Amino acid sequence: MSRGRKIGGKIESPSIRETSKDCFHGCYPTPFLSLPDPTHHSKSKQRSSATASGCNFTAATASSLPPNTKFTNHESLPLLEESFSNFNKAYPQYPQTQEADQIRAQEYYHLSFSSHVCLDYVGHSLFSYSEQQNHYSTASNIASSSSSHVPFFNILYKSVNLNSQILYGGQGSEFESKMQKRIMRFMNISEDDYSMVFTANQSSAFRLLADTFPFQSNQNLLTVYDYENEAVEVMIRSSEKRGAQVASAEFSWPSLRIQSRKLRKLIESKRNKSNRGLFVFPLQSRITGARYSYLWMSLARENGWHVLLDACALGAKDTQALGLSMFRPDFIVCSFFKVFGETPSGFCCLFVKKSSAKVFDDSTVAPGIGIVSLVPAKRTSQSPEELGQTSKFNIQKDETKEVLVTHKEQSFSEIVELENTLNSAQSRSETSTDGSSEIGCRGLDHADSLGLTLISRRARYQVNWLVNALMSLRHPNSNNGPCLVRIYGPKIMFDRGPAVAFNVFDWKGEKIDPTLVQKLADRNNISLSYGFLHHIWFPDKYEDERERILERKSSAEEEGSVGSKRRENFHLGISVVTASLGFLTNFEDTYRLWAFVSCFLDADFVEKERWRYKTLNQITCEV
């Protein structure tokens, strides 16, 4: 381990002394490998430049809506076409991301056909919808679809413990091996440095680590989550049973930034420095979109911690920016699902650095729960009914694509060029550089073809426009008008994650139940998520607000949660609605969410929805 220099009696790590201390307050430098010059002049210049860029971006975002506009009636919102025109004027580089719209129209046409807005997904889509339909339409002509190029699979649970799986491996099928290589290439992770294990989901991956990590000698578990995460709770319960001392980072109200001083103190504790324990760290909150400095991983490593990077909330290609060659965590967890816009079935991947595998507890011999194998799905035929539905849908698919092309005023030559590009990408995905066949994962191929810069830029523009639009909604009958929506965590920021946590409030200032908002959104064909913010630290000046907004989880939600050893206010937090944007999200999706939320400006909206469904169904629907 490299030695740091002493400053004022304290040891400053080499990597951290080259970076402004401000980075520990939630910065997310881009690119990751661009560390600032250590001189004072350069750091001051960089901060000034960053501030100027942030101010310019905030001003541009503000101009994406008519100046000084506060909407008090959902019927007064500008139309989609007008809003999109203003959006493009505010972000003149956004049209450069239209390749993503073309891919969506060509390969994910079901999103437009069904008018379904998917804002509840995190993870990576393996396949495209078109790829899935092509598979099903040709399945009846395949004698056996167990060949390695068929991109659809099932998972089988394995009776093996994590320690032996990592140390001694196990020969999986050719299909599984090729899928593993494709994913590691997508994640920019070297097979020379890391071993990979398929697990059923994120909770299984976290549980496997908790059951195998030697908490008897490395007694601490330190987590950094501003929201309740089921996988983390599973890890906490399992590790506590094995003697772990659990601690969590706290987040300052109202910004929800990491309480840096407290977290640094937890990391640098002088107790058991050689055997700290496990530091569990996400670079981004999947609920609020808050981003955290990767340098926390470096600080933890330099203080004797093993580091688990939770990459499940990161967007497509974000792993290219992690600089894994410089900040290589001991463990990485990432999720994959089959097709965006469909039921998000899939699996999770646990990556273990080979040089860190020796830390595992040799005494753990019980089979791990959640380790799985991937096997090709076998489907040799379709029923006449299924074939009829496929044929009917393909006709409708062509009509949808024609409408989309007309709407976007795309020329025929552009469509031909796109189809050629996609076919070339498919050919490349099926043949590796050494000429052997490879798994066709067009969902990953699309992300690869778009690249990190385009995907990040697209998400940045859309999420900041959405935040600005939501904050423009005000209840009527007031000079200023109380806000309809409250955003939690980062608001308009150049560098924030593509997720928004918010709540809707009625004209009296009472919060509308987030699960009700989620249910009504679903009835309007918009899929949102629900989250519970916790570990919030309130300064003294916000004590009154703390008493007013914190809530305790219901007994049903608390059941099976962390035991009484945890502090009493563990279950105190804020329930929120959350929307997550991906590279397939388009402006119309974000506009439709804004339009839906604006309906709550009507004081009778909820009651009208209740009666509307009673009329349609002839029954009373509780909402």
C-alpha positions in Angstrom: 0.0 0.0 0.0 1.4 3.4 -0.9 2.2 5.8 1.9 0.6 9.2 2.2 2.2 12.4 3.4 1.5 13.9 6.8 -0.4 17.1 7.0 -1.2 18.7 10.4 -0.6 15.3 12.1 -2.9 13.4 9.7 -2.0 11.1 6.9 -3.4 12.2 3.5 -3.7 9.5 0.9 -1.8 10.0 -2.4 -4.8 9.8 -4.6 -6.9 12.1 -2.4 -4.4 14.8 -1.9 -4.5 15.4 -5.7 -8.2 16.1 -5.6 -10.1 19.0 -4.1 -11.7 18.1 -0.8 -14.9 19.3 -2.3 -15.1 16.0 -4.2 -16.1 14.4 -1.0 -19.3 16.4 -0.9 -20.9 14.5 -3.7 -18.9 15.4 -6.9 -18.8 13.0 -9.7 -15.9 14.0 -11.9 -16.1 13.3 -15.6 -14.1 11.7 -17.1 -13.2 9.6 -14.1 -9.6 9.4 -14.9 -9.1 13.1 -15.2 -7.8 14.0 -11.8 -7.2 17.8 -11.2 -3.7 19.3 -11.0 -2.7 19.5 -7.3 -1.6 23.1 -7.5 -3.8 25.7 -5.8 -4.1 27.8 -8.9 -5.3 24.9 -11.0 -7.8 23.7 -8.4 -9.3 27.3 -8.1 -9.5 27.6 -11.8 -11.2 24.2 -12.2 -13.8 25.1 -9.5 -14.5 28.4 -11.2 -14.9 26.7 -14.5 -17.2 24.1 -13.0 -19.3 26.7 -11.3 -19.6 28.7 -14.6 -20.6 25.5 -16.5 -23.2 24.7 -13.8 -24.7 28.2 -13.9 -24.9 28.1 -17.7 -26.6 24.7 -17.7 -29.1 25.9 -15.0 -29.9 28.9 -17.1 -30.4 26.8 -20.2 -32.7 24.4 -18.4 -34.8 27.3 -17.1 -35.3 28.5 -20.7 -36.7 25.1 -21.7 -40.1 26.4 -20.5 -41.7 29.8 -21.2 -40.0 32.5 -19.0 -41.3 32.8 -15.4 -44.0 30.3 -16.1 -45.9 28.7 -13.2 -48.6 26.3 -14.3 -51.6 26.2 -12.0 -54.0 24.3 -14.3 -53.2 21.0 -16.1 -55.1 22.2 -19.2 -52.7 25.2 -19.5 -49.6 23.1 -20.2 -48.1 23.7 -23.6 -48.6 20.9 -26.2 -46.0 18.2 -26.7 -44.8 19.7 -30.0 -44.3 23.2 -28.5 -42.6 21.7 -25.4 -40.2 19.7 -27.6 -39.4 22.7 -29.7 -38.5 24.7 -26.6 -36.5 21.7 -25.2 -34.4 21.6 -28.4 -33.7 25.3 -28.2 -32.6 25.0 -24.6 -30.4 22.0 -25.4 -29.2 22.4 -29.0 -27.0 19.3 -28.7 -29.9 17.0 -28.0 -30.8 16.3 -31.6 -27.3 14.7 -31.9 -28.8 11.9 -29.8 -31.5 11.0 -32.3 -29.7 7.8 -33.1 -31.2 6.5 -29.8 -34.7 7.5 -31.1 -34.1 5.6 -34.3 -33.0 2.5 -32.5 -36.1 2.7 -30.3 -38.4 3.1 -33.3 -36.7 0.2 -35.2 -36.0 -2.3 -32.4 -38.3 -1.3 -29.5 -41.5 -0.4 -31.4 -43.7 -2.0 -28.8 -43.1 1.0 -26.6 -44.9 3.3 -29.0 -47.4 0.7 -30.1 -48.5 0.2 -26.5 -48.0 3.8 -25.5 -46.3 2.5 -22.4 -44.0 4.8 -20.5 -41.4 2.7 -18.6 -39.8 4.8 -15.8 -39.4 2.0 -13.3 -36.4 0.1 -14.8 -32.8 0.0 -13.7 -30.2 -2.4 -15.0 -29.2 -3.4 -18.6 -31.4 -4.8 -21.3 -29.8 -7.8 -23.0 -32.0 -8.1 -26.0 -34.2 -5.9 -28.2 -37.9 -6.4 -28.6 -37.4 -7.0 -32.4 -34.8 -9.7 -31.6 -37.3 -11.4 -29.3 -40.0 -11.3 -32.0 -37.7 -12.6 -34.7 -36.8 -15.5 -32.4 -40.4 -16.4 -31.7 -41.5 -16.0 -35.4 -38.8 -18.5 -36.5 -38.9 -20.9 -33.6 -41.3 -23.2 -35.4 -38.8 -23.7 -38.2 -36.0 -24.7 -35.8 -35.7 -28.4 -35.0 -34.1 -27.6 -31.7 -33.6 -24.1 -30.4 -30.9 -25.1 -28.0 -28.1 -23.9 -30.3 -25.8 -21.4 -28.8 -26.9 -18.5 -31.0 -30.5 -18.5 -29.6 -30.5 -15.5 -27.2 -33.2 -16.6 -24.8 -32.6 -18.6 -21.7 -33.8 -20.0 -18.4 -32.0 -20.1 -15.1 -31.3 -23.2 -13.0 -30.3 -23.0 -9.3 -27.0 -24.6 -8.4 -26.1 -26.4 -5.2 -22.6 -24.9 -4.7 -21.1 -22.5 -2.2 -19.6 -19.2 -3.4 -16.1 -20.0 -2.1 -15.6 -23.1 -4.1 -17.3 -21.6 -7.2 -14.8 -18.8 -7.2 -11.7 -20.7 -6.2 -12.2 -23.8 -8.3 -14.7 -22.7 -10.8 -17.1 -25.0 -12.6 -17.6 -25.7 -16.2 -20.9 -24.2 -17.4 -22.5 -24.7 -20.7 -21.1 -23.1 -23.9 -24.1 -20.8 -23.8 -23.3 -19.6 -20.3 -19.6 -19.2 -21.1 -20.4 -17.0 -24.1 -22.9 -15.0 -22.2 -20.3 -14.4 -19.5 -17.7 -13.1 -22.0 -20.2 -10.8 -23.7 -21.3 -9.3 -20.3 -17.7 -8.8 -19.1 -16.8 -7.1 -22.4 -19.9 -4.8 -22.0 -18.9 -4.0 -18.4 -15.3 -3.4 -19.4 -14.1 -5.9 -16.8 -11.1 -8.2 -17.5 -11.4 -11.9 -17.2 -7.8 -11.9 -16.1 -8.7 -9.8 -13.0 -12.2 -10.9 -12.1 -14.2 -14.1 -11.7 -17.9 -13.9 -12.4 -20.9 -15.7 -10.9 -24.5 -15.6 -12.0 -27.0 -15.1 -9.3 -30.8 -15.0 -9.3 -31.0 -11.3 -8.3 -29.2 -8.5 -6.4 -30.4 -9.8 -3.0 -28.9 -13.2 -3.8 -25.6 -11.7 -4.7 -25.5 -9.6 -1.5 -26.6 -12.5 0.7 -23.8 -14.7 -0.8 -21.2 -12.2 0.1 -22.6 -11.7 3.6 -22.6 -15.5 4.2 -19.1 -15.9 2.9 -17.2 -12.8 4.0 -15.2 -13.4 7.3 -17.1 -11.0 9.6 -15.6 -12.8 12.6 -12.2 -11.2 11.9 -13.3 -8.3 9.7 -16.2 -7.2 11.9 -17.5 -4.1 10.2 -20.2 -3.6 7.5 -20.5 0.0 6.3 -23.1 1.0 3.7 -23.8 4.2 1.8 -27.5 4.3 0.8 -29.9 7.2 1.0 -32.9 4.8 0.5 -33.9 1.4 1.8 -32.6 -1.3 -0.4 -33.9 -4.8 -0.1 -30.6 -6.4 -1.0 -28.8 -4.3 1.6 -31.3 -5.3 4.2 -30.7 -8.9 3.4 -27.0 -8.4 3.7 -27.3 -6.6 7.0 -29.5 -9.4 8.6 -27.2 -12.1 7.5 -24.0 -10.3 8.5 -25.3 -9.4 11.9 -26.0 -13.1 12.6 -22.3 -13.7 11.9 -21.1 -11.0 14.3 -20.8 -7.9 12.0 -21.0 -4.4 13.4 -23.2 -2.5 11.0 -23.0 1.3 10.4 -24.4 3.5 7.7 -23.6 6.8 6.1 -26.0 9.7 6.8 -27.3 12.3 4.4 -27.8 15.9 5.2 -31.3 17.5 4.9 -32.4 19.0 2.6 -29.7 18.4 -0.1 -29.3 14.7 0.9 -25.6 15.0 0.3 -23.3 12.6 2.2 -22.4 13.7 5.7 -18.7 13.7 4.7 -17.2 14.2 8.1 -19.1 11.4 9.7 -18.5 9.0 6.8 -14.7 9.8 6.8 -14.6 9.2 10.6 -16.3 5.8 10.1 -13.9 4.8 7.4 -10.8 6.0 9.2 -11.6 4.6 12.6 -8.4 3.5 14.3 -9.9 0.2 15.5 -8.9 -3.0 13.7 -7.3 -1.0 10.8 -5.8 -4.1 9.2 -9.2 -5.9 9.2 -11.8 -3.3 8.8 -14.6 -5.2 7.1 -16.8 -4.6 4.0 -17.6 -1.2 2.6 -20.7 -1.3 0.4 -20.8 1.6 -2.0 -23.1 2.7 -4.9 -21.8 5.5 -7.2 -25.3 6.6 -7.7 -28.6 6.5 -5.8 -31.2 4.7 -7.9 -34.0 6.7 -6.1 -32.8 10.3 -5.9 -30.2 10.3 -8.7 -27.5 11.6 -6.3 -24.0 10.8 -7.3 -21.0 10.2 -5.1 -17.3 10.5 -5.6 -15.5 7.3 -6.6 -12.7 8.5 -4.3 -14.7 7.1 -1.3 -13.7 3.7 -2.6 -10.0 4.7 -2.7 -10.2 6.1 0.8 -11.8 2.9 2.1 -9.2 0.7 0.4 -6.4 2.7 1.8 -7.8 2.2 5.3 -8.0 -1.5 5.1 -11.6 -2.1 3.9 -12.7 -4.5 1.3 -15.0 -2.7 -1.2 -18.2 -3.9 -2.8 -19.3 -1.6 -5.7 -23.0 -1.8 -6.3 -23.3 -0.9 -10.0 -27.0 -1.9 -10.3 -28.2 1.7 -10.6 -25.6 2.8 -13.1 -26.7 3.6 -16.6 -25.5 1.9 -19.8 -21.8 2.3 -20.4 -21.2 4.1 -17.1 -18.7 1.3 -16.3 -16.5 2.7 -19.0 -16.1 5.8 -16.8 -15.3 4.0 -13.6 -11.7 3.7 -14.3 -11.7 0.1 -12.9 -8.0 -0.2 -13.7 -7.3 2.6 -11.2 -10.1 2.0 -8.6 -10.6 -1.7 -8.8 -13.1 -2.8 -6.1 -12.9 -6.3 -4.6 -16.5 -7.1 -5.6 -18.9 -5.7 -8.2 -22.6 -6.4 -8.5 -24.7 -5.5 -11.6 -28.1 -6.5 -12.9 -29.3 -7.5 -16.3 -32.8 -8.1 -17.6 -34.1 -9.5 -20.9 -36.1 -6.9 -22.8 -36.8 -3.3 -21.9 -40.5 -2.7 -21.6 -41.3 -6.3 -20.8 -41.4 -8.1 -17.5 -37.9 -7.4 -16.2 -36.9 -11.1 -15.7 -33.2 -11.7 -15.8 -30.3 -12.2 -13.4 -27.5 -10.5 -11.5 -23.8 -10.8 -11.9 -21.3 -10.9 -9.0 -17.7 -10.1 -10.0 -15.0 -11.1 -7.5 -11.4 -9.8 -8.0 -9.2 -12.9 -8.1 -6.7 -11.5 -5.8 -9.4 -10.8 -3.2 -11.0 -14.3 -3.3 -8.6 -15.5 -0.6 -10.5 -13.5 2.0 -13.5 -15.8 1.8 -14.3 -17.9 4.9 -13.1 -21.4 4.2 -15.4 -22.8 6.9 -18.4 -21.8 4.9 -19.3 -25.1 3.2 -23.1 -24.9 3.0 -24.4 -24.4 -0.6 -24.9 -20.8 -1.5 -28.5 -19.7 -2.0 -29.0 -17.9 -5.3 -26.2 -19.1 -7.5 -27.6 -20.0 -10.9 -26.7 -21.4 -14.3 -27.9 -20.0 -17.6 -29.4 -22.6 -20.0 -30.8 -22.0 -23.5 -34.6 -21.9 -23.6 -35.9 -24.8 -25.6 -38.9 -24.0 -27.8 -39.4 -26.1 -30.9 -42.8 -24.8 -32.1 -45.6 -22.2 -31.7 -49.3 -22.9 -31.4 -51.5 -21.8 -34.3 -53.0 -19.2 -32.0 -49.5 -17.8 -31.1 -48.5 -17.7 -34.8 -51.7 -15.9 -35.6 -51.0 -13.3 -32.9 -47.5 -12.9 -34.1 -48.6 -12.3 -37.7 -51.3 -9.8 -36.6 -48.8 -8.0 -34.4 -46.2 -7.8 -37.2 -48.8 -6.0 -39.4 -49.5 -3.6 -36.6 -45.8 -3.2 -36.0 -45.2 -2.1 -39.6 -48.0 0.4 -39.3 -46.5 1.8 -36.1 -43.1 2.1 -37.6 -44.6 4.0 -40.6 -46.3 6.4 -38.3 -43.2 6.9 -36.3 -41.1 7.6 -39.4 -43.7 10.1 -40.7 -43.9 11.8 -37.4 -40.1 12.2 -37.2 -39.9 13.2 -40.9 -37.2 10.6 -41.5 -36.2 10.0 -45.0 -36.3 6.5 -46.6 -32.5 6.7 -47.0 -32.1 7.3 -43.2 -34.2 4.2 -42.5 -32.2 2.1 -44.9 -29.0 3.3 -43.4 -30.3 2.5 -39.9 -31.3 -1.0 -40.9 -27.9 -1.6 -42.4 -26.2 -0.3 -39.2 -28.4 -2.6 -37.0 -27.8 -5.6 -39.3 -24.1 -5.0 -39.2 -24.2 -4.7 -35.4 -26.1 -8.0 -35.2 -23.6 -9.7 -37.5 -20.8 -8.4 -35.3 -22.5 -9.6 -32.1 -22.8 -13.1 -33.5 -19.2 -13.4 -34.5 -16.3 -12.6 -32.2 -12.9 -11.4 -33.2 -11.5 -14.9 -33.3 -14.3 -16.0 -35.7 -16.2 -18.1 -33.2 -20.0 -17.6 -32.8 -21.1 -15.3 -30.0 -24.3 -14.6 -28.2 -26.5 -12.1 -29.9 -27.4 -9.4 -27.4 -28.7 -6.5 -29.4 -29.7 -4.6 -26.3 -26.1 -4.5 -25.2 -25.0 -3.8 -28.8 -27.2 -0.7 -29.0 -25.6 0.7 -25.8 -22.2 -0.1 -27.2 -22.9 1.7 -30.5 -24.3 4.8 -28.8 -21.4 5.1 -26.4 -21.1 6.7 -23.0 -21.0 10.4 -24.1 -24.2 10.3 -26.1 -26.1 8.3 -23.5 -25.0 10.5 -20.7 -25.8 13.7 -22.6 -29.3 12.4 -23.5 -30.1 11.5 -19.9 -28.7 14.7 -18.5 -31.0 16.9 -20.7 -34.1 14.9 -20.1 -33.8 14.5 -16.3 -33.1 18.2 -15.8 -35.9 19.3 -18.0 -38.2 16.9 -16.0 -37.1 18.4 -12.7 -37.6 21.9 -14.0 -41.0 21.0 -15.4 -42.2 19.4 -12.2 -41.1 22.4 -10.1 -43.1 24.7 -12.4 -46.4 23.2 -11.2 -48.1 25.4 -8.5 -51.5 25.2 -6.8 -53.8 28.1 -7.7 -55.4 30.7 -5.4 -52.2 31.9 -3.9 -49.9 34.8 -4.7 -46.9 32.5 -5.2 -48.8 29.3 -5.2 -47.6 26.3 -3.1 -45.7 23.8 -5.1 -47.5 20.7 -6.2 -44.3 18.7 -6.3 -41.3 18.4 -3.9 -38.1 17.0 -5.3 -35.8 15.2 -2.9 -32.0 15.2 -3.4 -30.4 16.9 -6.4 -32.5 19.3 -8.5 -31.3 21.0 -11.6 -27.6 20.0 -11.8 -25.3 19.4 -14.7 -24.0 16.3 -13.1 -26.8 14.3 -11.6 -28.1 10.8 -12.1 -31.1 10.1 -14.4 -33.5 9.4 -11.5 -35.9 11.7 -9.7 -37.5 11.2 -6.3 -40.5 13.3 -5.6 -43.9 13.6 -3.8 -47.1 15.3 -4.8 -49.0 17.5 -2.3 -52.6 18.7 -2.4 -53.7 22.3 -2.1 -53.7 22.1 1.7 -50.1 21.0 1.7 -50.8 17.4 2.6 -48.7 14.7 1.0 -50.6 12.4 -1.4 -49.7 8.8 -0.6 -46.9 7.8 -3.0 -48.5 4.3 -3.6 -51.6 6.1 -4.7 -49.7 8.2 -7.2 -47.9 5.1 -8.4 -51.3 3.3 -8.9 -52.9 6.2 -10.7 -49.8 6.5 -12.9 -50.1 2.8 -13.8 -53.7 3.3 -14.8 -52.4 6.0 -17.2 -49.9 3.6 -18.7 -46.9 5.1 -16.9 -44.8 2.8 -14.7 -43.1 4.5 -11.7 -41.3 3.1 -8.7 -41.7 3.6 -5.0 -38.9 4.2 -2.5 -38.2 5.0 1.2 -35.5 7.5 1.9 -33.7 7.0 5.2 -30.5 7.8 7.2 -31.4 11.5 6.9 -29.6 13.9 9.2 -31.4 17.1 10.1 -29.4 20.2 11.4 -30.9 21.9 14.4 -32.5 24.6 12.2 -34.6 21.9 10.5 -35.7 20.2 13.7 -39.4 21.4 13.2 -39.3 20.1 9.6 -37.9 16.8 10.8 -40.8 16.2 13.1 -43.3 17.2 10.4 -42.0 15.2 7.4 -40.4 12.0 8.8 -42.7 9.0 8.9 -42.5 5.5 10.3 -42.9 2.5 8.0 -46.0 0.5 8.4 -45.9 -2.6 10.5 -46.3 -4.8 7.4 -43.2 -3.1 5.8 -41.2 -3.4 9.0 -41.9 -7.1 9.4 -38.7 -9.1 8.9 -36.6 -6.0 8.8 -33.4 -5.4 10.8 -33.7 -6.4 14.4 -33.8 -4.3 17.6 -30.1 -3.9 17.7 -30.4 -1.1 15.2 -31.2 2.3 16.5 -34.8 3.2 17.1 -35.2 5.7 14.3 -34.1 3.2 11.6 -37.6 2.9 10.3 -38.0 6.7 10.1 -37.8 8.2 6.7 -39.7 9.6 3.7 -41.8 7.5 1.3 -41.4 8.8 -2.3 -42.3 8.2 -5.9 -39.3 7.8 -8.2 -38.8 7.8 -11.9 -35.7 6.4 -13.6 -34.7 7.3 -17.2 -32.6 5.2 -19.5 -31.1 5.7 -23.0 -34.4 4.5 -24.6 -36.4 7.1 -22.7 -37.5 9.8 -25.1 -38.8 13.3 -24.6 -42.4 12.3 -25.0 -42.0 9.9 -22.0 -40.9 12.7 -19.7 -43.6 15.0 -21.1 -46.3 12.5 -20.4 -45.1 12.1 -16.8 -45.2 15.9 -16.4 -48.7 16.0 -17.9 -49.9 13.2 -15.6 -48.5 14.8 -12.4 -50.1 18.1 -13.4 -53.5 16.5 -13.2 -53.2 16.6 -9.4 -53.6 20.4 -9.7 -57.3 19.5 -10.0 -58.4 19.2 -6.4 -61.0 16.6 -7.4 -58.6 14.5 -9.6 -58.4 11.5 -7.3 -62.1 11.4 -6.7 -62.8 11.7 -10.4 -60.5 8.7 -11.1 -62.3 6.6 -8.5 -65.7 7.3 -10.0 -64.4 6.9 -13.6 -63.3 3.4 -12.8 -66.6 2.6 -11.0 -68.5 3.6 -14.1 -66.3 1.5 -16.4 -66.2 -1.6 -14.3 -69.5 -1.3 -12.4 -67.6 -1.8 -9.2 -66.0 0.5 -6.7 -62.2 0.5 -7.2 -60.2 1.5 -4.2 -57.3 3.8 -5.2 
